[in-house]
Amino acid sequence: MLGSPGQVLAYLPSPARGEISLGPFPLRGYALAIIVGIVVAIVVGERRYVERGGQPGTIADLAIWAVPFGIVGGRLYHVLTSWPSYFGPGAEPIRALYVWQGGLGIWGAVVLGGVGVWIGARRRGLPLPPIADAIAPGLALAQAIGRFGNWFNQELFGRPTSLPWALEIDSAHRPAGYANFETFHPTFLYESLWCVGVAVALVLIDRRRQLGHGRVFGLYVVLYCLGRLWIESLRIDASAIVFGLRWNMWVSVICAAGAVIYLVIVGRSKPGRETKGDVRGQARRSDVTR
């Protein structure tokens, strides 16, 4: 059997512990991956926003709104789509609050994180599309880094495999029916590499085509969803099945279709990129001249 003991010649090990010791203070690897990803997203987004004509410090300021909204949204999506694990028979509802144990759905994080950005941008009189275009590559990189949190937690891996890059999973983390398998597809790594490729593609296409009016973000949604479709098809964690497909696959299809429609409509009505004046919008004078 694929991934069974004695058949795998090479494999990727999983961390023996999900924590990193910083003296007397343990730091969860999952939390570290999320924090580093957020920092990278802010740095990349800040640089791109300034290049597009925005004011320095804007993306960092908006992150004050986006990060907590995104974490809450990501957790809500995970809990709602994994309801029996937290509120079913024998479950412990309090675990719904244990974010450090893993479980942040990207769809909820992007939606509520976007609401946070919109609130912050509206308070400053800034248009949202240029901000979304600026942060899109950094968001993809944040996802690439954040996926390593799944590696620390030994979760969300794929089907058994004996490929040289197979991921070793401890018996305590193997789902029911897979106790006799030791190595699995490292879907965290597949998605991480895919997201890096998405970030690079966005930057290169944006430079060549001078995209604006939210089209970089729309392209990010399309590319990420395409990758998520095939990666999701490998995963074996519990998921609702709708018409033969995992729930997240349907979400990917719907989001990608919506993004394609947006790209076509905006590409025809607003070709090119916003001017620097458009990027700054109706920002307060104190924000523009500081």
Secondary structure, 3 states (H helix, E strand, C coil): CCCCCCCCCCCECCCCCCEEEECCEEEEHHHHHHHHHHHHHHHHHHHHHHHCCCCCCHHHHHHHHHHHHHHHHHHHHHHHHCHHHHHCCCCCHHHHHCHHHCCCCHHHHHHHHHHHHHHHHHHHCCCHHHHHHHHHHHHHHHHHHHCHHHHHHCCCCECECCCCCCEECCHHHCCCCCCCCCEECCHHHHHHHHHHHHHHHHHHHHHHHCCCCCHHHHHHHHHHHHHHHHHHCCECCCCCEECCEEHHHHHHHHHHHHHHHHHHHHHHHCCCCCCHHHHHCCCCHHHHHC
